[in-house]
Amino acid sequence: MRASTLLPLLSGLAIAAPTQQLTTRDAPSPPPKIASVSYSGSGCPSSSPAVDRSGGFDDISLRLNSFEARTTNAADSTVNCQAHLQISGSAAGWQVGVKDVYVKGHLVLDPGASLDYFVTSFWSEDADRTSTIRGTLSNDGGSRLNQDITAHATVPDSAVVYSPCTGAKGNVGLLNVNFRVALQAAGTQYGYFGKDADTTASETWSYVWRRC
């Protein structure tokens, strides 16, 4: 049986700011490493250089170069990108889970249109246990919204999905983080999320650790 937690995205519209470097609480030292990473989804096809990754395990940032959603047709109105990270090199006796998530991009919404965000994380070793953050950015005004936005969410401690307990070999597990957007617009309303001349859709997240 799948155990899934759905959480609100704790942000409204905001002018985009530089990505904040996130910190963890009590954690093993040195931090583990990303042994390998791959991507899947309509917003980051594996056949093209659609994602630029920067940082290591504890300060990862993903620039999603091909991530664009628009309301021109139903197929293009929802887009996703899932990152698959094999993590290893941790001290024994620890578990880790995604705690804070930041997403960024350029948003265009006609009055009455909206954008739903979803960020789902889970570990392949226990794929039935997931945590999903959801939020909505709406244009309730009388003119077209056209600006860069950022949104931030914190997963409550009780809803964090943790990795298996690390053993002597230091293997943490395979972390999956799926970022999806869905535009909602009626009639001739227009909506877009993705990039402009100086902004590209991106996401970053931080972790929380516990001993096991």
Beta strands, then each sheet from edge to edge (+ up, - down):
strand 1: 3-8
strand 2: 33-40
strand 3: 51-54
strand 4: 61-64
strand 5: 69-70
strand 6: 78-88
strand 7: 94-109
strand 8: 114-123
strand 9: 129-138
strand 10: 145-154
strand 11: 173-184
strand 12: 191-194
strand 13: 202-211
sheet 1: 1+ 9+ 8- 11+ 6- 2+
sheet 2: 3+ 4- 13+ 7- 10+
sheet 3: 3+ 4- 13+ 7- 12+ 5-
end
